[in-house]
Amino acid sequence: MSLLKYIERLEQMDQLIRMKATGTSKEFADKLGISRSLMMQELHVLKELGAEIEYDKKRQTYFYKKRMKLFFGFLSKSDDTPKDF
C-alpha cells in the first residue's frame, strides 16, 4: 500500500471518529473496507500519534476524549500563523 493511501485511510478513520459514526469495531472495519484486526492495528497507530480514543458501548461508536483532528501535510507562513512557526 502506498503511503498516500495509508494516510487517506487514517484520515477516513479520523473523520468517522470525530463524527462519532464508526459503529462497532466490525462495522468500523467494514466502512473502511479492511479486516477488524487491521482496523484495530490502525486504531493503535492513531493512539500512538497521541489520539485519546475510547469506545462508547451505549452509542456503539469510537470517539475522541478531547476535541482533535488528525493532520498530515504542510503549513505555509501567513499573517495569522503563530510567531514560533
Phi and psi in radians as a Rosetta constraint file:
Dihedral C 1 N 2 CA 2 C 2 CIRCULARHARMONIC -1.283 0.35
Dihedral N 2 CA 2 C 2 N 3 CIRCULARHARMONIC 2.738 0.35
Dihedral C 2 N 3 CA 3 C 3 CIRCULARHARMONIC -1.034 0.35
Dihedral N 3 CA 3 C 3 N 4 CIRCULARHARMONIC -0.714 0.35
Dihedral C 3 N 4 CA 4 C 4 CIRCULARHARMONIC -1.074 0.35
Dihedral N 4 CA 4 C 4 N 5 CIRCULARHARMONIC -0.751 0.35
Dihedral C 4 N 5 CA 5 C 5 CIRCULARHARMONIC -1.130 0.35
Dihedral N 5 CA 5 C 5 N 6 CIRCULARHARMONIC -0.687 0.35
Dihedral C 5 N 6 CA 6 C 6 CIRCULARHARMONIC -1.105 0.35
Dihedral N 6 CA 6 C 6 N 7 CIRCULARHARMONIC -0.806 0.35
Dihedral C 6 N 7 CA 7 C 7 CIRCULARHARMONIC -1.089 0.35
Dihedral N 7 CA 7 C 7 N 8 CIRCULARHARMONIC -0.717 0.35
Dihedral C 7 N 8 CA 8 C 8 CIRCULARHARMONIC -1.065 0.35
Dihedral N 8 CA 8 C 8 N 9 CIRCULARHARMONIC -0.673 0.35
Dihedral C 8 N 9 CA 9 C 9 CIRCULARHARMONIC -1.174 0.35
Dihedral N 9 CA 9 C 9 N 10 CIRCULARHARMONIC -0.728 0.35
Dihedral C 9 N 10 CA 10 C 10 CIRCULARHARMONIC -1.095 0.35
Dihedral N 10 CA 10 C 10 N 11 CIRCULARHARMONIC -0.681 0.35
Dihedral C 10 N 11 CA 11 C 11 CIRCULARHARMONIC -1.148 0.35
Dihedral N 11 CA 11 C 11 N 12 CIRCULARHARMONIC -0.660 0.35
Dihedral C 11 N 12 CA 12 C 12 CIRCULARHARMONIC -1.132 0.35
Dihedral N 12 CA 12 C 12 N 13 CIRCULARHARMONIC -0.716 0.35
Dihedral C 12 N 13 CA 13 C 13 CIRCULARHARMONIC -1.071 0.35
Dihedral N 13 CA 13 C 13 N 14 CIRCULARHARMONIC -0.799 0.35
Dihedral C 13 N 14 CA 14 C 14 CIRCULARHARMONIC -0.998 0.35
Dihedral N 14 CA 14 C 14 N 15 CIRCULARHARMONIC -0.805 0.35
Dihedral C 14 N 15 CA 15 C 15 CIRCULARHARMONIC -1.079 0.35
Dihedral N 15 CA 15 C 15 N 16 CIRCULARHARMONIC -0.791 0.35
Dihedral C 15 N 16 CA 16 C 16 CIRCULARHARMONIC -1.126 0.35
Dihedral N 16 CA 16 C 16 N 17 CIRCULARHARMONIC -0.670 0.35
Dihedral C 16 N 17 CA 17 C 17 CIRCULARHARMONIC -1.161 0.35
Dihedral N 17 CA 17 C 17 N 18 CIRCULARHARMONIC -0.793 0.35
Dihedral C 17 N 18 CA 18 C 18 CIRCULARHARMONIC -1.080 0.35
Dihedral N 18 CA 18 C 18 N 19 CIRCULARHARMONIC -0.618 0.35
Dihedral C 18 N 19 CA 19 C 19 CIRCULARHARMONIC -1.403 0.35
Dihedral N 19 CA 19 C 19 N 20 CIRCULARHARMONIC -0.115 0.35
Dihedral C 19 N 20 CA 20 C 20 CIRCULARHARMONIC 0.937 0.35
Dihedral N 20 CA 20 C 20 N 21 CIRCULARHARMONIC 0.855 0.35
Dihedral C 20 N 21 CA 21 C 21 CIRCULARHARMONIC -2.251 0.35
Dihedral N 21 CA 21 C 21 N 22 CIRCULARHARMONIC 0.566 0.35
Dihedral C 21 N 22 CA 22 C 22 CIRCULARHARMONIC -1.423 0.35
Dihedral N 22 CA 22 C 22 N 23 CIRCULARHARMONIC -0.588 0.35
Dihedral C 22 N 23 CA 23 C 23 CIRCULARHARMONIC 1.348 0.35
Dihedral N 23 CA 23 C 23 N 24 CIRCULARHARMONIC -2.872 0.35
Dihedral C 23 N 24 CA 24 C 24 CIRCULARHARMONIC -1.182 0.35
Dihedral N 24 CA 24 C 24 N 25 CIRCULARHARMONIC 3.021 0.35
Dihedral C 24 N 25 CA 25 C 25 CIRCULARHARMONIC -1.058 0.35
Dihedral N 25 CA 25 C 25 N 26 CIRCULARHARMONIC -0.673 0.35
Dihedral C 25 N 26 CA 26 C 26 CIRCULARHARMONIC -1.148 0.35
Dihedral N 26 CA 26 C 26 N 27 CIRCULARHARMONIC -0.794 0.35
Dihedral C 26 N 27 CA 27 C 27 CIRCULARHARMONIC -1.124 0.35
Dihedral N 27 CA 27 C 27 N 28 CIRCULARHARMONIC -0.686 0.35
Dihedral C 27 N 28 CA 28 C 28 CIRCULARHARMONIC -1.057 0.35
Dihedral N 28 CA 28 C 28 N 29 CIRCULARHARMONIC -0.853 0.35
Dihedral C 28 N 29 CA 29 C 29 CIRCULARHARMONIC -1.050 0.35
Dihedral N 29 CA 29 C 29 N 30 CIRCULARHARMONIC -0.737 0.35
Dihedral C 29 N 30 CA 30 C 30 CIRCULARHARMONIC -1.085 0.35
Dihedral N 30 CA 30 C 30 N 31 CIRCULARHARMONIC -0.703 0.35
Dihedral C 30 N 31 CA 31 C 31 CIRCULARHARMONIC -1.104 0.35
Dihedral N 31 CA 31 C 31 N 32 CIRCULARHARMONIC -0.547 0.35
Dihedral C 31 N 32 CA 32 C 32 CIRCULARHARMONIC -1.530 0.35
Dihedral N 32 CA 32 C 32 N 33 CIRCULARHARMONIC -0.231 0.35
Dihedral C 32 N 33 CA 33 C 33 CIRCULARHARMONIC 1.291 0.35
Dihedral N 33 CA 33 C 33 N 34 CIRCULARHARMONIC 0.540 0.35
Dihedral C 33 N 34 CA 34 C 34 CIRCULARHARMONIC -2.312 0.35
Dihedral N 34 CA 34 C 34 N 35 CIRCULARHARMONIC 2.995 0.35
Dihedral C 34 N 35 CA 35 C 35 CIRCULARHARMONIC -1.287 0.35
Dihedral N 35 CA 35 C 35 N 36 CIRCULARHARMONIC 2.797 0.35
Dihedral C 35 N 36 CA 36 C 36 CIRCULARHARMONIC -1.092 0.35
Dihedral N 36 CA 36 C 36 N 37 CIRCULARHARMONIC -0.718 0.35
Dihedral C 36 N 37 CA 37 C 37 CIRCULARHARMONIC -1.133 0.35
Dihedral N 37 CA 37 C 37 N 38 CIRCULARHARMONIC -0.681 0.35
Dihedral C 37 N 38 CA 38 C 38 CIRCULARHARMONIC -1.180 0.35
Dihedral N 38 CA 38 C 38 N 39 CIRCULARHARMONIC -0.678 0.35
Dihedral C 38 N 39 CA 39 C 39 CIRCULARHARMONIC -1.069 0.35
Dihedral N 39 CA 39 C 39 N 40 CIRCULARHARMONIC -0.713 0.35
Dihedral C 39 N 40 CA 40 C 40 CIRCULARHARMONIC -1.138 0.35
Dihedral N 40 CA 40 C 40 N 41 CIRCULARHARMONIC -0.640 0.35
Dihedral C 40 N 41 CA 41 C 41 CIRCULARHARMONIC -1.128 0.35
Dihedral N 41 CA 41 C 41 N 42 CIRCULARHARMONIC -0.742 0.35
Dihedral C 41 N 42 CA 42 C 42 CIRCULARHARMONIC -1.161 0.35
Dihedral N 42 CA 42 C 42 N 43 CIRCULARHARMONIC -0.650 0.35
Dihedral C 42 N 43 CA 43 C 43 CIRCULARHARMONIC -1.072 0.35
Dihedral N 43 CA 43 C 43 N 44 CIRCULARHARMONIC -0.684 0.35
Dihedral C 43 N 44 CA 44 C 44 CIRCULARHARMONIC -1.105 0.35
Dihedral N 44 CA 44 C 44 N 45 CIRCULARHARMONIC -0.676 0.35
Dihedral C 44 N 45 CA 45 C 45 CIRCULARHARMONIC -1.066 0.35
Dihedral N 45 CA 45 C 45 N 46 CIRCULARHARMONIC -0.802 0.35
Dihedral C 45 N 46 CA 46 C 46 CIRCULARHARMONIC -1.027 0.35
Dihedral N 46 CA 46 C 46 N 47 CIRCULARHARMONIC -0.706 0.35
Dihedral C 46 N 47 CA 47 C 47 CIRCULARHARMONIC -1.152 0.35
Dihedral N 47 CA 47 C 47 N 48 CIRCULARHARMONIC -0.670 0.35
Dihedral C 47 N 48 CA 48 C 48 CIRCULARHARMONIC -1.125 0.35
Dihedral N 48 CA 48 C 48 N 49 CIRCULARHARMONIC -0.497 0.35
Dihedral C 48 N 49 CA 49 C 49 CIRCULARHARMONIC -1.384 0.35
Dihedral N 49 CA 49 C 49 N 50 CIRCULARHARMONIC -0.051 0.35
Dihedral C 49 N 50 CA 50 C 50 CIRCULARHARMONIC 1.946 0.35
Dihedral N 50 CA 50 C 50 N 51 CIRCULARHARMONIC 0.021 0.35
Dihedral C 50 N 51 CA 51 C 51 CIRCULARHARMONIC -1.309 0.35
Dihedral N 51 CA 51 C 51 N 52 CIRCULARHARMONIC 2.316 0.35
Dihedral C 51 N 52 CA 52 C 52 CIRCULARHARMONIC -1.719 0.35
Dihedral N 52 CA 52 C 52 N 53 CIRCULARHARMONIC 1.687 0.35
Dihedral C 52 N 53 CA 53 C 53 CIRCULARHARMONIC -1.921 0.35
Dihedral N 53 CA 53 C 53 N 54 CIRCULARHARMONIC 2.346 0.35
Dihedral C 53 N 54 CA 54 C 54 CIRCULARHARMONIC -2.287 0.35
Dihedral N 54 CA 54 C 54 N 55 CIRCULARHARMONIC 2.964 0.35
Dihedral C 54 N 55 CA 55 C 55 CIRCULARHARMONIC -2.039 0.35
Dihedral N 55 CA 55 C 55 N 56 CIRCULARHARMONIC 2.271 0.35
Dihedral C 55 N 56 CA 56 C 56 CIRCULARHARMONIC -1.719 0.35
Dihedral N 56 CA 56 C 56 N 57 CIRCULARHARMONIC 1.867 0.35
Dihedral C 56 N 57 CA 57 C 57 CIRCULARHARMONIC -1.098 0.35
Dihedral N 57 CA 57 C 57 N 58 CIRCULARHARMONIC -0.664 0.35
Dihedral C 57 N 58 CA 58 C 58 CIRCULARHARMONIC -1.137 0.35
Dihedral N 58 CA 58 C 58 N 59 CIRCULARHARMONIC -0.823 0.35
Dihedral C 58 N 59 CA 59 C 59 CIRCULARHARMONIC -1.525 0.35
Dihedral N 59 CA 59 C 59 N 60 CIRCULARHARMONIC -0.154 0.35
Dihedral C 59 N 60 CA 60 C 60 CIRCULARHARMONIC 0.909 0.35
Dihedral N 60 CA 60 C 60 N 61 CIRCULARHARMONIC 1.043 0.35
Dihedral C 60 N 61 CA 61 C 61 CIRCULARHARMONIC -2.715 0.35
Dihedral N 61 CA 61 C 61 N 62 CIRCULARHARMONIC 2.642 0.35
Dihedral C 61 N 62 CA 62 C 62 CIRCULARHARMONIC -1.457 0.35
Dihedral N 62 CA 62 C 62 N 63 CIRCULARHARMONIC 2.649 0.35
Dihedral C 62 N 63 CA 63 C 63 CIRCULARHARMONIC -2.674 0.35
Dihedral N 63 CA 63 C 63 N 64 CIRCULARHARMONIC 2.793 0.35
Dihedral C 63 N 64 CA 64 C 64 CIRCULARHARMONIC -1.519 0.35
Dihedral N 64 CA 64 C 64 N 65 CIRCULARHARMONIC 2.361 0.35
Dihedral C 64 N 65 CA 65 C 65 CIRCULARHARMONIC -1.170 0.35
Dihedral N 65 CA 65 C 65 N 66 CIRCULARHARMONIC -0.565 0.35
Dihedral C 65 N 66 CA 66 C 66 CIRCULARHARMONIC -2.111 0.35
Dihedral N 66 CA 66 C 66 N 67 CIRCULARHARMONIC 2.715 0.35
Dihedral C 66 N 67 CA 67 C 67 CIRCULARHARMONIC -1.215 0.35
Dihedral N 67 CA 67 C 67 N 68 CIRCULARHARMONIC 2.132 0.35
Dihedral C 67 N 68 CA 68 C 68 CIRCULARHARMONIC -2.750 0.35
Dihedral N 68 CA 68 C 68 N 69 CIRCULARHARMONIC 2.904 0.35
Dihedral C 68 N 69 CA 69 C 69 CIRCULARHARMONIC -2.575 0.35
Dihedral N 69 CA 69 C 69 N 70 CIRCULARHARMONIC 2.358 0.35
Dihedral C 69 N 70 CA 70 C 70 CIRCULARHARMONIC -1.262 0.35
Dihedral N 70 CA 70 C 70 N 71 CIRCULARHARMONIC 2.407 0.35
Dihedral C 70 N 71 CA 71 C 71 CIRCULARHARMONIC -2.402 0.35
Dihedral N 71 CA 71 C 71 N 72 CIRCULARHARMONIC 2.179 0.35
Dihedral C 71 N 72 CA 72 C 72 CIRCULARHARMONIC -2.126 0.35
Dihedral N 72 CA 72 C 72 N 73 CIRCULARHARMONIC 2.332 0.35
Dihedral C 72 N 73 CA 73 C 73 CIRCULARHARMONIC 2.510 0.35
Dihedral N 73 CA 73 C 73 N 74 CIRCULARHARMONIC -2.869 0.35
Dihedral C 73 N 74 CA 74 C 74 CIRCULARHARMONIC -2.094 0.35
Dihedral N 74 CA 74 C 74 N 75 CIRCULARHARMONIC 2.572 0.35
Dihedral C 74 N 75 CA 75 C 75 CIRCULARHARMONIC -1.901 0.35
Dihedral N 75 CA 75 C 75 N 76 CIRCULARHARMONIC 2.514 0.35
Dihedral C 75 N 76 CA 76 C 76 CIRCULARHARMONIC -1.925 0.35
Dihedral N 76 CA 76 C 76 N 77 CIRCULARHARMONIC 2.657 0.35
Dihedral C 76 N 77 CA 77 C 77 CIRCULARHARMONIC -1.196 0.35
Dihedral N 77 CA 77 C 77 N 78 CIRCULARHARMONIC 2.285 0.35
Dihedral C 77 N 78 CA 78 C 78 CIRCULARHARMONIC -2.453 0.35
Dihedral N 78 CA 78 C 78 N 79 CIRCULARHARMONIC 3.089 0.35
Dihedral C 78 N 79 CA 79 C 79 CIRCULARHARMONIC -1.044 0.35
Dihedral N 79 CA 79 C 79 N 80 CIRCULARHARMONIC -0.556 0.35
Dihedral C 79 N 80 CA 80 C 80 CIRCULARHARMONIC -1.691 0.35
Dihedral N 80 CA 80 C 80 N 81 CIRCULARHARMONIC 0.145 0.35
Dihedral C 80 N 81 CA 81 C 81 CIRCULARHARMONIC -1.308 0.35
Dihedral N 81 CA 81 C 81 N 82 CIRCULARHARMONIC 2.398 0.35
Dihedral C 81 N 82 CA 82 C 82 CIRCULARHARMONIC -0.969 0.35
Dihedral N 82 CA 82 C 82 N 83 CIRCULARHARMONIC 2.616 0.35
Dihedral C 82 N 83 CA 83 C 83 CIRCULARHARMONIC -1.122 0.35
Dihedral N 83 CA 83 C 83 N 84 CIRCULARHARMONIC -0.439 0.35
Dihedral C 83 N 84 CA 84 C 84 CIRCULARHARMONIC -1.441 0.35
Dihedral N 84 CA 84 C 84 N 85 CIRCULARHARMONIC 0.113 0.35
